Every structure is written in C-alpha cells, then in structure tokens.
Amino acid sequence: MAAVSGVAQARAGCRAGLTRYCRRVVLAPFFGSAAYSSVPAVNSREGQQTEGSARRRGRTPQSVRAHIPPRTERMAVDQDWSSVYPTAATFKPGSVPLPVRMGYPVKRGVPPAKEGNLELMKIPNFLHLTPPAIKKHCAALKDFCTEWPSALDSDEKCEQHFPIEIETIDYISSGTSIRNPKARVVTLRVKLSNLNLDDHAKKKLIKLVGERYCKDTDMLTITTDRCPLRRQNYDYGIHLLTVLYHESWKTETWESEKAEEDMEEYIWENSRSQKNALDTLIRIKASENVSNVTKEELLASEVVKDYRNSVVALKNEGETENNMSRYKESVKKLLNIQVSL
Amino acid sequence: NLVGVRLAGSQANTEGPKTNPLVSISDEPETLYKRVSLLVKGHDKAVLDSYEYFAVLAAKELGISVEKVHNPPKTVERFTLLKSVHIYKKHRVQYEMRTHYLCLELKYLTSSTAAVYLEYVQRNLPEGVAMEVKKTKIEKIPEHIREPIWDTLPQVEETEVKS
C-alpha cells in the first residue's frame, strides 16, 4: 500500500522523475498478475496525467486470466485425504470433491452450490478428522499412554485400596482469557468406614462435620474453594481431614457432660425404660411374696434381655411391623400375660 | 509432535519406549482417575454430533473404556428487548441462545493416558464450543491419618493441650 501512495504523490509532484518512478512501481506486485500485463499500457499512457488513468490501470482486457480448473478434478479416488486436510481449515470448494449444497433454497429451486457458499465456510468442519486420520493420530499417540492396573477392575476394589476421591473441574472455552475462577474448587470425598476411627471418634467426627456427612452412603464430603489456587485448596482439604481425624480421637473434659438429648442412638442401660421395667418386676415379685431378687439377676434374665432388645430396635430403627410385633411378644413375656384367643 | 512423558508402572508397552525416541519414562507413581467426565457445550447440535463421533472413536483407539455418552437437555436463554431506540414500547424483538450439551463419561484412566486423550481432544475442539472436564482422582489415605498421633506423642502438659 506504500507503493500506491508513493505513486499518487509522484504524479501530483514532479513530472521529471515520473518515468523511473512508474517503472519501479510496476515491477513491484501492484495488482498481482495484472501488473506485468499492464506494463506496456502504462508506458503508452504516460502522456495522460489525469486521475482516471490511475484507477483504470488494472482493468485492461488483458488482465482477465485463463480459467484454471479446480483441484478436485485432478484428485484420485484413492488419494490420501489426510494430506489434503491435515489440520483444521475453512471449507475450500476447490479442494473438497463433494457436491455439497447448503443454505436456504431459492423459490422452486435447490440450496446454493458450494462455490462461494458462506454458510459452508462459517460452520466448523471436521474434514481433518476423518476416521482414517483419527486412527493415524491415535496410533502415533498410543505410545504415550499407560495401562490401567488390572487388579483394580471394579469400583469396590478401587474403594478398598484408594479410599479418598478428589474431584476437580477444568474449564475450556473461547474467549479473551483462558482462566476460569471456578477451576480452583476441590471436592474431597471419603467413606468413614475406611478411616481408622473408634466408636467415640466416629460420633465426634460426625458432630464436628455436621452437614457434610451423609448417613445413607457413609460419605464425608469436604468442598474447599477459599484459596486462590487449586493446589492450595487441595492441601487445605487434606489439612482439614487431618485435623478432624485427630480432634475426634481426643476426649475433652466437658464431653463427660453429654446429656441424653445429645446421644445419637438410644442406649437402654441407665435409661428410664430400664428403671421402669426393673421397678415393675420387683413389685410383681414382692406382691407374689418371692424372696428379694437382685437387680443383676433380673437384668440377666431372658425376659428382660428380650425386652431390652425390642425397645432398642424400636427407638433406633423406627416403627416397623417386625419391631412392633417383637415388642408385643417381649412385653407379654415380661408381664406374664397370657392372651386366651 | 507431542513430547510426552510416560510414567512407570506398566509392563505392557515394553516395545514402545525402545522404538519411539520421544517417549521418556519417569519413576513417579501415576495418579489414577476413577472417572473423567467431559461436558461439551455448543450452539449447534450437528457440530456436537460430529465431535461425539470423533471423541468416541479416539477413546476406542487409545483403549479407554467409555462408560456413557448422553445428551443432557438443551437450555434456551431468551430475552425480550425494545425494537426501537426511542419509544414504541409495544413493539419488541425477542432473541434466544440455545446451548446443546454432550456428556462423555470415561472410566479408569491413568494420568498419562488422561493427559494424552484430553490434549488430543481439546486441540481439536471446534471454534465456538466449550468444554468442562471433571476428573475424579483416587488416592490412598495419607500417612498422617493412619493412626491418631495422641498415642505416639510424649506426655504433654495440660496447658499446652489447651492452647
């Protein structure tokens, strides 16, 4: 483009050096192939100094080149297509030997042909990813892959050997930036049955963790996103797990003040049910004038144990048909009630 | 060409590193991915279908087991704007943006296989298509969580424990 402005200035300015200037400009690629064919025309028009001649330079009849047939006509049927489209490229109608038509059809006509078709050029094409091309790429990439260890062929085995699961998400999109702030979130999942916890430690951990524990799947889920980098969030998650684990093994002095409302499951020993049952039995025995039976003997007896099991099952598992019938039987045996049908 | 790093731990491809000079083996143990889930989002369903064919074939060729391929339902974001620059409140124009989804779930990948597959598939992601990759890594329990340290620590004074 610098050549164009140079020529215009030369024409407006001195005419003495015009001949030399024109020749120099023409030799540089000005209108492509038209430049060479227009050399005699320019020299003959040196006499005319009008602006119109500047525009008409490339439009002589000699500038119309011979029509070259497209590459498709010279393509063999069994050619190597991956060398025609080795990478992602726009659709070139002269390079694709298919009679493709795309676009909205003219009235009582057909969709437009592929020559100069903007719709075909706009859409991303997969001409560089034909099945033989994919197979070639994968054959070259196969050396860089490793095999999954054959001993871990099921989810349960993975769970047994590698109990902790860490979930991270990567985001790819087209835009001005490749960064995505959501990519720093790390989710840590572990089943409590795989950790080395005793009864008290497990209950304390569940209380410490609160919402993050799911009772049905026995899964603890820790989601961290407070640090700016993914690696930092992962380290923080592991740190949290470590702290929880060690804190749950500790027994504080105030934990002895745990009341009945804080208990996670029903314990029959030293409960009101036990007291009531024993009181009732002692009174029954007293009214029958049997010698004083001690509490330990009563506790050890079969009927009381049966009653205890049914009450614990009712409280912990809820009311089911089975539980209710068991409770009924145990109460009948305890109080020696014979139901005559 | 990809200059890949192939990590130790497999006895299958013993011929590979000998013939291919680009492959280098390191002693680090590989990280294992139990599940890699690819969610591909685009505006044109035909492009996503072609991409699905490509990704599934690539996974098959590289020996990766594909667990599930499904299309979550598309989401359409619509909004109504005023057609004119000034007044004419009764005449509006409505635009919508359709996002189609494609979900590919792969199972049991090692880190080098995952790196190779994901790089190949992401380099050939068409323009105007986005992807989210969710990786689930499995790990052993770290050393410091095996046993509670209170057993191993020497007797500490009460004051130190409280602080």
Interface residues (C-beta under 8 A of the other chain):
Chain A: A88 I123 P124 F126 H128 L129 P131 I134 K135 H137 C138 A139 L141 K142 D143 F144 C145 T146 E147 W148 P149 L152 D153 D155 C158 H161 F162 P163 I164 E165 I166 E167 T168 I169 D170 Y171 I172 S173 S174 V190 N194 L195 N196 A201 I238 L241 T242 Y245 H246 W249 K250
Chain B: L2 G4 V5 R6 L7 G9 S10 A12 N13 G16 P17 N20 L22 V23 E30 L32 K34 D44 A46 V47 S50 Y51 F54 L57 A58 E61 L62 G63 Y108 L109 T110 S112 T113 V116 Y117 Y120 Q122 N124 L125 P126 E127 G128 V129 A130 M131 E132 V133 K134 K135 T136 K137 I138 E139 K140 I141 P142 H144 I145 R146 E147 P148 I149 W150
